[in-house]
Every structure is written in structure tokens, then in C-alpha cells.
Amino acid sequence: MPDAGRLVLLATSHRVAPGLLNRAAWQLLDGATPVLAGAADHPLGRVLADDGVAVELLSGMAPAAVARELLARAAGGTVVWLVADDGDIAVTEALAPALAAAADAGAAPEVEVVHGSYDVPGARLLDLVAVMDRLRSPGGCPWDAEQSHASLVPYLLEEAYETVEAIETGDVDHLREELGDLLLQVVFHARLGEEDADRPWSVDDVAAGIVDKLVRRHPHVFGGVDAPTAAHVEENWDRLKAAEKERASAVDGVPLGQPALALAAALVRRVDRAGLAVEVPEAELPSDVTRDEVGVVLLGLAAAAQRHGLDPEAALRGAARELADGVRRAEPSGG
């Protein structure tokens, strides 16, 4: 009885370098005749050519015709079809009726799928970068093409606030969506950075920078520094950060443009960590006060200020700036 043959659909991830195939894929390609593809620009084409494996094209054919051709070629031998990045859905769907017809004729080859490479964790980030590049490039989106770092600031803030809201409401699905929107802002700004004529930078530079910072700021993980508690970690972090930034004051680097309440809290944290003898106004609250109770007190203060014709945001921001100035005066270098 003649060998029915074998048709192998070789699927690979376009998010992985084309040459990074597993052993099973290379063994398959070394023994297969022929190796077929639907387009000349298949990612594996150049890699296989360099390795001496010829790739024959079935271009310009309808999916049903490709399916019949593959089954015919597989009679009596092993044929490999290089699956396209989109999964060749039309071809694979056409294979089912073609295979049934071949079986009725007593000449159906074995058909199997071999995965030559898989996505690595984080691989879909490459898709986001590619989509952003398409949107920003000529022929892409007119709105995206008009944006700048400055014009995107409101969206960055809005997405950050929406992410916080998703966390506070405990909606995990909403959080995942909002984190995607926030990630888009990072990738968008990085794409703009690539277009800087004087000092271009990319999303890879952004990622490299934060990786280096995390390793540098965690010597207790990546080095020999002992930091058994979270308090030790924060102390090391602040010390390393101050040295890197060459900051003269404990409050240097606190963004004064953030919302006043967040600004005030950040400044107080810096004062407490630095152990400075700076007088910080403090409302009388019981030791067992809850977050909800503090919220009510703050809401009451905001309401009272508003009813007296005062802007509570501006009032707190002014007090926070006074605190920052007081910290600098209290420090040894402040005179």
C-alpha cells in the first residue's frame, strides 16, 4: 500500500526572531521536500535560504486551490507549509473539505500542525509598538499625526486618574483596560521621541532606562546590600535616588504641579523620612481614625473653604509650597 504522505503546517510567532526555531522545526525543515509558502516576504524565507532550504511559492492562488495543491504535493512524502503571520485562516478552512475529498479518493495524507516558536512573555508589546508606528506614519491616522508631547498631557492625566478609579472600585476588567490606555500613552510618547531630530530616543530606551534604575535601586536583590524590611528598602531607595539626582534638599524632585492633596502628602512623607525638625500643621484626629473618617474631615474643610469663597485646591497648594520652603530653610544647606 503506498505511503499516504504527510502535510505539516509549520506555525511560528512573528513576534520572535525568525531564526529562533525549536529543534522539532529544524529537523522537519531539514528533511522536507518541498517547503512551501504563500508569499515571498514570509519571515522564514531569508532564514531558510541562508540555511540552504529552498522555499517554493504558491502565490496568486485561491485558498481552495492552495489546499488542493498542498494535499497533492504531500502524496508519498513530507511537505511543509509555512503558515503566514495571520494564521492562513482561509487556507486552513479550505483544507477540511479538500481533505475529505482526498479521503474519499483514498489518497488523504496525514495533516498536522507543528509550532516552531512561541510568543515570549511581553511579546504583545511589540504589536502595540507596531500599531503605534502605523498610526503615526504617513498614511496613518491624521489625529495621531498632529499630536505632540504637550498636546498629549491631558490624556496622560485622564488615563492615570481613570486607572486609579478602576483600582479603587475593585473592577479588575476595567483596570486591565485602563492600564492598556495608560500604556498607550507611554508608547505614544516614545514614538514621538523617535522623531526628535536632535536627540532621538525610542521605547527601547525607555525600557532600558527603567530596567537599569530598578537594578541600581535594588542592591538588596541584585547586589550584596542587606535590607531585611520594607523600611530599609525605602531608606536605601531615597539615599540612592538623592545621590543619582544630586539633590540638595529632601523635597527636591517632588512635582509641585500635582494635585494639592497629593503634593502635601508627598512633602510630609519626605519630611518624616528625612527626620527634619520642621513644624508640620496637624489636625487633631483620634489614634484609631479610619480612612473614611479622614475623608469626611477633608470634605468638610473643602466645603467650608468653598462657602467662604476660597479655592481649597489653591489654599492647600500654597500651604504645601510654604512647607517645601520651610524644609529647605531647615536643612543644613539652607542657611
N, C-alpha and C positions, 0 to 999 in steps of 0.2 A: 504493500500500500504506500503510495508516495507521501512524502513529508508535506503536511498541510502548510508549513511555513509559520512565520511569526512577524507580526506588526507591533512595533513598540513605539508608543507616543512618549517622547522624552520631554518632560516639563522641567523648566528651570525658572528661577526667580530673576527678573530683570533688575532687582534691587541689589544683586550680588554681582561682583565682577565676573564676566562670562567664563573665565578660565578656572574659576573655583568650583569645579565639579567633583562629586564624590567618586569613590573607586568604582562603584557599580556602573556609573555613567560612562567613565572612560573605558572600562572593559567592554561595555556594549558598543561604543563607537569604534573601538579598535577592530571588532570582529564583524561589523555590519557592512553589508553591501546591498543596496546603496543607502546613503544618508540623504534625506530629502527635506526641503523646506519650502515655504510658500513665498518668501521674499528674499531678495539679495541682501537686505540690511538686517537680517536676523543677527542678534548679538553674538551667537556662537560661530557665525560664518568665518570671521577672520581668525578666531582662536583655532578652529578646526583646520583651516587652511595652513596655518603655521605649523600644525602638528602633522600635516600630510594627509588629512582626512578630507576627501572631496565631498562637497555638498551640491547636490543636483536640485535645481529649482523647478517647482510646479507652479509657475506664476501665470496669471491671467486665466485661470480655470475656475469654473463654478465649484462651490463646496461639494456638491454631489459628485461631480466629475473627479475632484481630488480624492474623495473617499473611495470611489471605484478603482482609481489608478493605484492607490496605496495597497488595496487588497490584492489587486492583480500582481503588483510587484512583489508582494510578500509570499506568493506561491513558491514553495520549495526552498525558502531561505529566510534570513532575518533582515527586515527593513526597518529603519529608524526614521520617524517623522519628528522634526524639531518643532515643537509646539510654540506658537508665537506668544508674545507677551500678554495678549488679550485672551489667551486660552484657546484660541481657534474654535470658538463655540459652534460656529456654523459647520465646520468640518467634522467635529466630533458628533454633532447631532445627525449629520448625514451618514456617518459610519454605521449607525444602528440598522437602518433599512438595507444599506448595501451589504452589511454582514449577514443579515437574514437571507438576502437573495443568494449570496455566495454559499451559505449553508444548505439552502435548498438544492443548489447545484453540486453539492458535495465537495466544494473547494474553499471552505472557510478557514482562514488562518487563525492562529491564536492572536488575540489582541490584548495588550497590557499597557499600563501606564507606569513609567519609571520616573521618579523625581530625582533629578541630577543635582539640585541645590535647593535650599530653603531660605526663607527670609530669616535674618538675624533679628534679635530684639532691637526695636527702634528703626527698623528698615522703612516703615511707612513715613517716617520723617523725610526721607528722600523724595517721596511722592509730593509732599507738601511743598518742598523747595522747588520741585519741577513745576508744579501748578502755579506757584507764585511767579516763577520766571516767565511762564507763558502769559500770565495776566499782565505782567509789566512790560513785556517785549512788544516790538512793533506788530500790529495786527491783533493785539490782545484787548484788554478792557480799557476804554477811554478814561473811565473814572480812576482806575488804579494808576494809569499813566500820569495823571495830574498830581498825584499826592507827593508830599514831602514829609520829612521828619516832623516838622512843625504842624502840618495840617492833620497828622495822624494822632497828635497828642490827645484830643478829646476822646477818640475811640479807645486809646490805650487806657485812659482813666475809666471810661464807661465799662470796658470789659473787665477791668480789675474789680470794680465795685460789684458787677454782676456775679463775678466768681465768689466774692465774699458773701453775697446774698445766698448763693447756692449752698455754700458751706453752712451758713447759719440756719438755713431751713432744713438741712439734712437730706436734700434731694440729690442722690448720687448721680442719677442720669443727667440732671440739669448741670451738676458740677462737671461731669465729663464734657458736656457740650461747651460750657463756658471756658473750661481750660483750653479747649481747641480754639475758641475765638481769641483767647489771650495768647496762645502760641502763634496764631496767625500774625498778631501784631509784632512779635519778635522776628518772625521770618520776613515780614514786610519791611521792617526797618533794616534788616540785614541785606535784603535785596537792594534797597536804596543805597546802603553802604558800598555795594559793589560798583555803583555808578559814580562814586566820588572821584573826580578827576585827579585830585592831589594826593589823597590818602585812602585808596580803596580798601575795603575790608568785607569779609563775607560771613555767612552763618557759621562756617568752619572756624573762623577767627573768634567768633562769639563763643562757640562751644569750647574751643581750646583755652580761651581765657578763663572761663568758669571752672574747667577741669583743673587747670594749674592752681587756681585760687583755692579750690576745695582741698586739694592735696597739701598745699602750703599751709592752709589754716587748720588742718587736722593732723598735726605732728604726732598726736597720741594714737592715730590709726596708721599713718604711713611712715612714721618715724619712731624714735625711741623715747618720746616725751610721755611722762606719766600724768594722766588726767582721769582719775577714777570716778569723778562725779560730774554732773552737768555744770555745776558752778565752776569747777576747774576748767572745763571746756570753754565756757564763756569768758573767763579771765584770760586764758591763752588767746582766744579769738580777738578780744579787744586789744591786747598788747601787740599781737602781730599786725593787726589792722592799723593801729596807730603808727607803728614803725614803717609799714609799707607806704602809707599815705603821707608820712612826715607831718602829722597833725600836731599842732601846738596845744590844742585845747581838747578837753573831754567832749565838748559839744560840737567840735568841728565835724563836718560831714552829715550832720542832721539836716535833711532838706527842709528849709523854712517854708517852702511853698505847699507842703502837705496840709491837710485839714487841721484846724487848730487843736482839736482834741487829741488827735494822733501826735501832733507836734509836741504838745505839753507832756504827754505820756512818755514820748521818746526822750525828751530832755530830762525828765525826772529819773528815768532809768539810767541815763548817763551819769547824773549827779550821784545817785546811790552807788553805782558800781565804782565810781572814782573816789568815793568816801570824802567828798569835799564838804567843808564847813560852810555850806550855802543855805540860807534860810529859804525854805520852800513852803509857801502857804498851804495849809492842810485843813480841810473841813473836819468837823467833829463827827465821826462815824463810829458806831459800836464795833467791837472787835469781830463779831460774828456777822457783820453785814454781808448781804448777798449781792450778786451781780444785778439782779432785778431791782433791788432797793437802791443801789447806786444809780441805776438808770433813771429811776423816778426822781432822785435828787437832782441829777443833771438836767433832766427835762424841766423840772421846776425852775431851775436857775435860768435856763434858756427862755422859758415862758415869761419869767419876771423881767428879764432884760428886754425882751421884745415889747412888753407892755409899758416899759419906761422909755420906749423909743430908742433903745440901744441895740446894736447888732452884736449878738453873743459871739459869733464867729470872730469878728474883728476885735472884740474886747479880749477874748481868750488869746488870740494871736498876739496882741500887744503885750499881754502879761507874759506869754511864753518867750517873746523876744527879750523882755526885761530880765527874765530868768537866765537866758543864754548869756546876756551881757554880764550879769552878776557872777556867773560861773567863771567867765574869762577874767574878771577882776579878782576873784578869789584864788585863782591859780598862781603858782609861783612866777610864771612869766607875765602875769597880767599887771604887775606893778600895783 
